[in-house]
Amino acid sequence: MVKKLSLNIVLLICLVFSSGKADAQYDKQQFFYRGQHLLFEGRYQQAIDNFNKLIQLDPTLHEAYFFRGIGKYNLGDFMGARTDFDRAIAIHPIFTMAYHYRAITYSRLGEYEKALEDLQEAIDLRPGYNGLYFSRGVTYLLSQQFELAEQDFNRFIRHEPRVSEAYLNRGACYLYLKDTVKALHDYDTAVLLNKFDPEGYIRRSRVYAMQEQYPAALKDLDQALSLDPENSFAYFNRALIRYNQNDLNGALADLEKVLQEDPGNALTLYNRALIRTQIGDYNNALEDYDRVISINPNNVLAYYNRAALFIQMERYRDAMQDYDKAIELYPDFANAYMNRSFVKNRLGLFAAAELDYRVAQDKVNDYKSRLGDTTTYSAFADTTQRFDRLLALDADFAKKDFNNELLQYRDVDIRLKPLYKLLSGPAENTIALEQRYYYEDLEKFLLRQSIPVSLFSNEPETNPERIEFQKEQIEKMMQGEGDSPDLYFVRGILDFQSKLFNASLASYNRAIEKDPENVFYYINRAALQSEMIDFISSMENNVQILTLDQAGTTRTRVQEQGRHQYDYSGAINDLEKAAVLAPDFAHIYYNLGNLYCLSGDFPRSITNYTKALELYPYLAEAYYNRGLIQIYLKEKEKGCMDISTAGELGIQDAYSVIKKFCVTDE
């Protein structure tokens, strides 16, 4: 597939060259001919060497830089490709194809605004060239401007109605716009145009599954696998369909196929554990849960469902330990309290069982009272929900490289360093005195608090007894001093550190109502909202991933989103408000960098990390996170330099990242 798509590029650019070099010297013509032939064959490194020699002969040849950029692009050197397209445009400012392919490169780097600027420049130069509208449609789709993307794909399809990829991409637009009828029609058309491409069948099967047309979905997945027997994405989706059709053995067989390709895929192991439990294969199900928890020790649903398995095996004390862990991870989980009450009854702990039952009822009642709120954070208190259903996979499940690891948080070594927030505990004094960050308003704010509070990124070690004692003290102060916003704020901190998210949010809201100009209230509320969203989304495996196809041509497909799209705008709005109140406080911009990254806006994320570092050059986490994003965007040199600086400033994780992504094996 890569060779075919690359061939399309070379044929296109050969036409461009042949119209403009009729009077070139013979030796230059030979270099051009040889270089194009090497690109045509996919021998990109040799092509680059050839164009290097041509540039040495004549450094003013804009086509030579352009062709060399094509070679670099196909080798994944997007920064080098962009530099060569820059040079081609500098020499020949109306070179349409250079604008076009530089735009594609910007899209691969996530710099969508620059990509759109280049595409508009190319369209102004050649408004009749339809490929530009396809590329702009992809860029609009990646930047989540779905209506504009649809318009460009409409225009492209009007002039080139037989390109299946255009219908696949427009179908993705319709899915984002919640129009499954039009999406299905486009996928039908894509399949008719290219019956030998499994992607059309896989896309269409997902729409059928959404509509609960399971036989049709299964037929499409069977066809996709007949075309591509190694497609793990198709196997995983077929497992879900077979499960919904009560074909448990067939579902297990498909999950086995996925695990042959990716033995450590926690989502597949989790689903297999659920099915094995249903068919009574308890020992193997337990082994699967153990592996899931070893991969992700904070997976609350794994503990919850393993506890249910222990009950089936009459291992009640093991079940109680797992319910204890589930409740520790999510204290509002009413079902866990309810089930733990049952286990305690079986163990003869009747008073404790009654207490758990009452707590569960209180949380259910609290949840019902909040149903009118805009928040969904009490979902785990909804006892009508089932938490033992199979989970669907994210859009880029089949890929296992760093691009998706960064966004899906599957590898502990390369997670973003977390947001800064004010928490209870003494300040860490590991930073050299000359490198410490001093912000006068922060120091004054900390000094006036009723308990020791400091600025943290990683959460400090907490003593539950101390936290409870501090809560009691704050409650007494609130009774004596009335509605002090700082007391509400501190109570929000303590509830946050107890993972009582809803109570914490209510306290922060109250503090802001009473003092809407306090920058630190907004910083903490933003951090809380982000953590609440991350927790819920991780439980539902609904992380939105949008990537260009690895082949990297203009006709690139875009993955659809998962079942839900989580919105960080509330947290971002709080931080933007904080930036207005305290425009010179570095950690606000660091936090904004994180949230824009989670929202998929990588250029704005990098801009905010850079702003944070301008205000505080020793903010190691900002170097680390900016470096990760730059590596993700293929800006490897810049990213590795940032990661190195983070290591120098004390982040030990930096060196495992350098070893993994910055050292090239010879």
N, C-alpha and C positions, 0 to 999 in steps of 0.2 A: 504493500500500500504506500509506503514512504517513497519508494522509487517512482511509482506512477505519478504521485502528486508533485514530486520534485521535477519530473520530466515536463509537466505542464508549465512550471515556472520557466525552465530553460527555453522551451519553444517560444514562449511569450517574449522573453528578453532578446532572443536572437533576432526576432522581427524588428525590435527597437534598434538594435545595433546595425542591422543590414541597411537601414535607411539613412545612416548618418556617417559612414566611414568609407565611402567610395574612393576617396583620394588618399587613403592611408598608405604609408610605405609598406613594401612587401613583407618585411620582417615583422612589422607590427600586425599586419593582417594574419600572419601565421600564428603569432601569439594569441590573437583573439580567437582564431579558429580552434586552436588546440585547447585553449581555456574553456571555450563553450562546449567542446566535445567532452572534456573531463567532467564538467558540471552535468552534462547530459547523462553520463554514465554513473553519476553519484560518487566520483572520486574527488571529493571536495578538497582534501589537503593538497593533492597534486595541482588542482585548479588554482588554489591560492598561491602556491609556489610559482606557477606560470604567470599569474597576474602581478605578482611581486616583481618579476623580471621586466614585465611590460611597463610597470610604473617607474622602474629605474631608467628605462629607455626614454620615457616621456611622462613626467609627473603631472602634466596638464590634461591627461586623458580621463575625462570624467567617467566614461564607460568602464575603464579598467577598475576604478574604485568601486563602481556599482557591481560589476561581476564578482569582484573579490568579496564584497559585502554579502552577495548571495551565497558564496561558498562558506563564509563564516557563519551566516545565519543557519545553514543546514547542519553545521557542526555544533550548534547550540551556543556559539559565541555572540550573543545578541549585543553586548556592549561594543565589541569589535565591529560587528555589522553596522550598527548605528553610526559609529565613527566614520566608516567608509561611505555610507550614504550621505553623511554630513559633508564630506569632502567632495563627493560628486555634485551635490547641490551648490556648494560654494563655487565650484568651477562653472557649472551650468545651471543657473537659478531657475530655469523653466523646464527642467528634466522631470517630466511627469512621473515616470516609473520609479525614480529615486524617492520622490515624496510618498508614492504608494507603498513601497517596501519599507521605508523608514517608519511609516504609520503602522504597518504590520508589526515591526520590531517594537515600537512603543507599546503596542497592545500586549505583546508577549511580556513586556516589562511592567505591565499594569499602569502605564502612564497614558490613561485614556484621553485626557484633555489634549495632550500633545499629539496623540494619534489622530484625533478628530480635526485638529488644526491642519495637519499635513494632508489628510484626506480632502478637506475643503479646498486646500491649495491645489491639489491634483484635479479635483472636479472643476475648479475654475479654469484650469489649463485645458482639460479635455472632458467637457461635460457629457460627451457622448460615449465615454468608455464605461461600460456597465459593471465591469469588475470592481470599480471603485465603490459602487453602491453596495455590493456584497460585503466588501471589507468594512465599510462604515456601518452596515447593519450588524456585523459581528461585534464591532467595537461598542456600538450603542447597547447591544445585548449584554456584553460583559460589564458595562458601566451601569446596567440596570435601567436604561432609558428605553423601556420596552415598546412604547408607542412609536418612537422614532425608528427603532430597529425594524418594526413591522413595516413602516412606510418604505424604508430602503429595500427590504426584501421584496415588497410588492413591486417596486419599480424594476428590480433585477429580474423577477420572474416574468414580468410583462414582456421583457425583451429576450430573455433566455429561459423559456418555460420547461426545459428538459434537464435542468441541473438538480439532481435529487438532494444535494446538500442544502440548497436554498430552502427547500420545503422542510427539511429537518430543523433548520435553524428557526424558520418562521413558526413551525410547530412549537418549538421551545418558547418563543415569545407568547404564543397564545396560552400555553400552560401557565406562564407567569401571570398572564392577564385573566386567568380563571375561565378561559373559554375552551373547554375540553372538546366541544363539537368541532370547532375549526382546527384544533390541534390534531384530532383524529383524522380529519379530512386531509391535512397536509402529510401526515405520516402514511396514509393510504397512497397518496400520490408519489411519495418518495419510494415506497416499495414497488409501485408499478414501474417507475423509471429505472430502478436498479434492483432487480430481484435477487441479485447475488451479494448484496451488502447486508450483513447481519444487523447493522445498527438500526436500520429502519424497522425491522421486526421487533427488536428489543424496545425501541421507543414506543411503538404502537402497543406492545404488550403491557406497558406500564399504564397507558391510558385505559386499556380494557380492564386492568386490575382495579383501577380507581372506580370504574363503573360496575365492578363486581361481575364482569363478563369473563369468568375464569376459563371456560373452555376455549374461547377465542384467544385469551392471553397465553394459555398453555400451547396452543397450536403455533402461535408466533414464536415462542421461545424454542419450541422443538425445531422450527425451521431455522432460526438463528444458529442453533447448535449444530445443525446439519451442515451449515456453511462454515462455522468456526467452532470445531469441537473443543477448543481449549479456552473458550470465553467464560471466565469465572463469574463475570457480571451476570451473564445469562443463566448460569447454573444457580446462582444465589436467588435470582428472581423466580426461577422455576421452582425452587424449593418452597418459596412462600406461597406460590400458586397451588402447588401440590398439597401443601399443608391445609390451605383453605378448602381444598377438595377432599380433605380427610384421607389423602394418600400419604400416610406418615412414613412408610418405608421408602416411597419415592422421594419424599422431601429429604430424608436422611441420606439417601444415596447422592442427591445433588449437593448437599452440604459437605459430604465426604470429598466430592470432586473439588470443591473450593479449597478445602483444607489440604488436599494434596499439593495444590499450588502455593498456598499460604498457610502453613501449619499453625502459625501464631495469631491468626485473625480472631480477635476476642469476640466480635459480633457473631461470627459464624459458630464459634464454640458455645456462646451463650444460647443461641437458638437451638443448637443440637442438644444442649442440656435440657431445655424445656421439652423437646420432643421425646428424648430418652426417658424423662420423668413420666410423661404421659403413657408410654408403652410399658412402664414398669422396669426399665433397665436402670435401676437406681445406682448401682456402683459406677457404671460408666458416666451417668449423668453427674454424679458427685465429682468424678475426676474432671469433667469439663468445667464445672463451676469453680473447682480449685484452680484450674488454669486461668480462667477469666479473672479471678480475684488476684492471682499472682501478677497478671498483666496490669490490672487496674484495681488496686486495693481500695479505691473509694467508690466502687460501683455499688450503689445502695440496692439496686434491683437484684444483683447477683446474691448478696447476702440474704435479702428477703425471700427469694425463691429457693435458695439453698436451704434456708430454715424450713420452708414447707416440705422440701425433700426429706430433711431430717425427721420431721413429724411422721411422714409416711414410713420411715424406717424405725420409728419409735425411739429415736435418739433425741429425747426431749431437752437434755441439758445442752447439747450441741445446737439445737434449734434456738434455745433461749439466748445463747451467746451470739448467734447470727442476728436475731431480732434486736439484741442490745446494740450491735454494731450498726444496724440499719437506722435505729433511732438516734444513735450518736451522730451519724452522718446527716440525718434529716429529722430533727426533733418534732416536726409537724406531721409525721407519717402516721396517720390515724390507724390504718390497717395493721401496721406493725405492732402498735400498742394492743389492738384487738386480738391479734394472733398470739402475742406474747401472753396476754391474759389467759388464753386457752391453754398454752403450754404450762403456765404456772399452776393452773387448776389441776392439770394432769400430774404435776409434781407435788401436789398437796399444799402449795403456797397460796392459800385461799385469800388471805388479806391483801397480799401483793397483787393477786389476780384481779381483785375487786378494784384496787387503785388504778391499775392499767386500764380496766374497762371504763372507769370514770374519766380518765384523761382522754381516752379515745373519743368518748361521747362529747367532751368539752371541745375537742378540736374539730369534730364534725359540725357541732353547732356554730363554732366560730367561722368555719368554712362557709356554711350556709348563709350566715349573716353578711358575708363578704361577696356573695355571688353578684351583687349589683356593681361591685367595684370594677375598675379597668384591669386590676392586677390578676394574674393567673398563678400567683406564687403559692396558693394554698391547694394546688391540685392534688397533692399527696394526702390531703385530708378528705378527699372525696371517696367515700367507701363504695360508691357505685362503679368506680373504675376497676378494670382488671389490670394487674401488673404482671401477669404471666403470659402475655401474648408475645408472639414472635415480633422482633423488631425489624423494620425495613432498613436497608443499607443506604448510606449516603451516595451522592451522585458519582463520585470518583472512586468507588470502592476498589476497583480492580488495580489501581495504580498504587505502588508501594514506595515511591521515591520521596525525596525531601519536600517537594512542592506540597504534597498533601499532608505529610507528617506535621508540617508547621501549622497548617490550618485546623487539623483535626485533633491535635494534642495527643497523638498516639505514642509519642516517644518522649519520655520524661527528660531526656538530655537536651531536647531542643524546644522546650516550651518557652514562650515569652515569660520574662520575669514579670511578676504581678504588679497590680496597681499600688500606688502609695496611698495610705490612709492613716488616720490618727487612731491609735489603739491604746488600750490600757497596758502599761508596763514601762520599765525604765529604759531610757535611750541606750542604744548600743554605742560604744566608744571605740570601735575598731578603726575608724578613719583617722588618718593623721591630722593633727590640729590645723595645719595650713590648708588642708583640703576639705575641711568641714564646711557644711553649708549653713550660713547664718542668714535668717530672714527675720527682721525685727518684729513684725506683726505676729509671726508664728510663735516666737519666744514669749511675747507678752501674753498671747492666748494660752499657751501651755502653762504659764505660771499661775494663771488665775483659776485653773481647773481644780475641782475638789478631790480628785485622785490623780496619781501620776499618769500622764498621757504623753505619748511620743509618736513621731512619724515613722511608720514602718512600711516596707514593701512585703517581705515575707512576714507571716504572722508570728509573733513571739510565743515562746512556751507559756502556756497559761495553767494556772492552778484553779481547778473548778471551785474549790472551797473559797479561795481568795476572791474569785469573781462573784460568787454568791454573797459573800460578806460585803463586798463593795456595792452590790445591788441593794442590799438591805440599808446600807448607809445612805445611798442616794435617795431611796424612798423616804427615809426619815427626814432628810434635808428638804425634799420636795414638800413634805407635809408642813415643815416649819417655815421655809422660805417662799413658798408659793411657786408660781409659774416662771421659774428662771429658765431661759432658753438653753443655757449651758448645762443645766441639770438634765434637761431632756436629751441634749446631745450626748452627754456621758452615759445616760441610760441606754441610748441607742448603740453606743460602742459596746457596752457590756452585753446587751442582747445579741449583737452581731457576733461577738466572740463566743457566745453560747449557741450560735447557729439558729437563733430564734429570729429569722429574717423578717417576718411580718411585723413582729413587735418592734424590731429595730427601725424598720421603715416608718412605722407610725410615730416613733419618737423623733426621728430626724424631720419628718414632716411638721411636727409640732414646733420643733426648734426653729425651723425656717419661717413658719407662720409668725412667730414672735420676733424674729430678728432676720429679715430677708436680705440683709446686707452683709451677713457673715460668710466669708469665703470658705471657711473650713467646714461649715455645715454642708455646703454643696459638694465639696470634695468627697466627704464621707458618704453622702447619699448616692453619689454617682458610683462609687466603688461598690456599695451595697447592691445597687440595681444590677450592675454588671455581674456580680457574683451570683445573684439570684437567677439571672438569665442563663449563665453558663451552667449552673447546676441542673436546671430543668432541661436545657437542651442536651446536656450530656446523658441524662437519663432516657431521653427519647431518640438519641442518635440522629438529630436533625440539624446537622451542620451544613450550611449551604456552601457548595464549592463550585466555582465557575472557572474553567480553564480552557485555553485554546488547545486544539488537537496537537498531539506530539509531532505530527508530520509538519505542522507549521506553515501551511500554505494559506492563500487567501480564502479558500473555501474550507473553512474550519468549522467544525461542529462545536456546539456548546452544550454542556450537560445541563439538564433541568435541575431545579431545586428539589429538596426533600419535601416531606409532608407539611412542614411549617417553616416559616421564615422569622427568625428572632430579630427583634428590633432594639438596637442600642441607642436609639435617638434620645430617649429620656435621660440616660446617663450622660450622653454627649452634651445635651442642652444644659445640664447642671454644670458641667465643666466649662462650657463656653461662657456661662454666666459668671463662674468663678474667675475666668480669665479677664473678664471685664472689670471685676472687682479688684483683682490683684494681677495686673498684667506682667509683673516682674517676678512672679513666683514660679520657679522652674518646674516643680513637680506637677503643676497643672498640665503643662504641655506634654510632659512624659505620659501622664495618664491619658490625655487625648490621643497621643500616639498609639497607645494600646487599643483604645476603643475604635479608632478608625481602622486599625489593622483587623480587628474582629469583625468590623463592618465591611471589609473588603476594599476600603479606599486606601491603597498602599501609598500613593503619592502624598496624600494629606497626612498619613501616619508618619512618613519620613520627615515631612516638613515640621511637624510638631516635635519629634525627637530632636531635630536639629535646633529648634528654638530653645528647647530645654537645655541643650548642651551649650548654647551661646550664653545662657544665664548662669549655668553651673557646669563648668567643663569637667568636673570629676564625677558626674552622675553615671556610674558604671553601667547600671541597668539600661540606660538609654543607648549607650554604645552597643550593648549586647543585643537588645531588641532590634535596633536599627540595622545591625549587622545581619541578623537572621533574615529580616525582610529583604535586604539587598541581595543576599545569597539566593533567596526564593525568587527574586526578580531577575536572576542571572547576572547581577552586578557583583560577581564573585570577588573581584579584587577589592572593591570598596567594602564589601561585607566582611571579608576576612580581616581587613585592617581594623574595622570597628570591633570585631570579636577579639582581636589581639589586644586592643586597648582596654577592653573590658577585663581581660585576664590580668593585665598589668595593674588594674585598679582593684583586683581582688576577687573577681567572679571565677571560681574554680571550674564551673561548667564550661567556661569558654574553651578550655583546652581539648575537651572531648569533641566539641563542635569543630575546632580547627583540624583535629585529626581526621574527622569524618568527612569534612567538606572542603578543606583548604589544602590538603596534602595530596598531590597527584602521584599515584603509583606509576613508576616507570616500567 
